[in-house]
Amino acid sequence: MLVEESWIFQVTTFGTLHLHRSELDQDQVLLDVMTIADEADRQLTETVHSFMMARGSLAAHCCGDTAGRRCSSAMVVSLCQ
């Protein structure tokens, strides 16, 4: 889902830039596009990192129960949904 949303953002952003290209400062537009792309990449990376940390924390909580039992990957996946 995150990748799809990132793709939609890119398509929308570049479509808007293309639509308004005659209004843009051609000397500045490439730097602005790079700034937008870097920020979108940073936000996607941060979101994925946070998701993976939360998922890892949940797995550690499940698999580290005091009874010494180990949970299956199916249990972790079902808890993460």
C-alpha positions in Angstrom: 0.0 0.0 0.0 2.8 2.4 0.8 4.5 1.9 -2.5 1.2 2.4 -4.3 0.6 5.7 -2.5 4.2 6.8 -3.2 3.6 6.0 -6.9 0.3 7.9 -6.9 2.0 10.9 -5.3 4.8 10.8 -8.0 2.3 10.5 -10.9 0.2 13.4 -9.5 3.2 15.6 -8.8 4.9 15.1 -12.2 1.5 15.4 -14.0 0.9 18.7 -12.3 4.4 19.9 -13.1 3.9 18.9 -16.7 0.5 20.6 -16.9 2.0 23.9 -15.6 5.5 23.6 -17.2 5.0 27.0 -19.1 4.5 28.7 -15.8 7.7 27.2 -14.1 11.1 28.8 -13.9 13.1 26.4 -16.2 16.3 27.3 -14.4 14.9 26.3 -11.0 12.5 23.4 -11.9 15.1 20.6 -11.8 16.3 21.6 -8.4 12.7 21.8 -7.1 11.9 18.3 -8.6 15.0 16.9 -6.9 13.9 18.5 -3.6 10.4 17.0 -3.9 11.8 13.6 -4.8 14.3 13.6 -1.9 11.5 14.5 0.5 9.1 11.9 -0.8 11.9 9.3 -0.6 12.8 10.4 3.0 9.2 10.1 4.1 8.7 6.7 2.5 11.9 5.4 4.1 10.9 6.8 7.5 7.5 5.2 7.2 8.8 1.8 6.2 11.4 1.9 8.9 8.8 2.8 11.6 6.6 0.0 10.3 9.4 -2.6 10.4 10.4 -1.4 13.9 6.8 -1.8 15.1 6.5 -5.2 13.5 9.8 -6.3 15.0 8.7 -5.1 18.4 5.5 -7.0 18.1 7.3 -10.2 17.1 9.7 -9.8 20.0 6.9 -9.4 22.4 5.0 -12.4 21.0 8.1 -14.7 20.8 9.6 -13.7 24.1 6.8 -14.7 26.3 7.7 -15.8 29.8 6.5 -19.4 29.3 9.4 -19.9 26.9 7.1 -20.8 24.1 7.9 -19.7 20.6 5.2 -18.3 18.3 5.0 -19.2 14.7 5.5 -16.7 11.9 1.8 -17.2 11.2 0.9 -15.9 14.7 3.2 -12.8 14.2 1.7 -12.1 10.8 -1.9 -12.4 12.1 -1.0 -10.0 14.9 0.6 -7.5 12.5 -2.5 -7.3 10.3 
